[in-house]
Amino acid sequence: MNVNKLRDMEYIKCVDLLDKLIDLDEDTKEKIHRCVQSMGIKNFFLHLELMDLSMETCENLKSVKSVIELFDEEGGKGII
């Protein structure tokens, strides 16, 4: 399996997880997936404001970003 296909499968998993966390509609889920494919996860979270998302979805995604950053700063310390 090539790297691009593996990466896309991981992106799909990430978007599915976001859907489970914040209950995305299909249109928003597809927008996020396209964005993640084109710019990657990190840049997606860095540029949330540039996406045409509802205010509620954007705020929920910012909360997810904050949690990710919290654990990233910890370097995984204390996480089992």
Protein Blocks (a to p, Z undefined) as FASTA:
>chain_A
ZZklmmmmmmmmmmmmmmmmnopafklmmmmmmmmmmnojklmmmmmmmpccdfklmmmm
mmmmmmmmmmmmnnopoiZZ
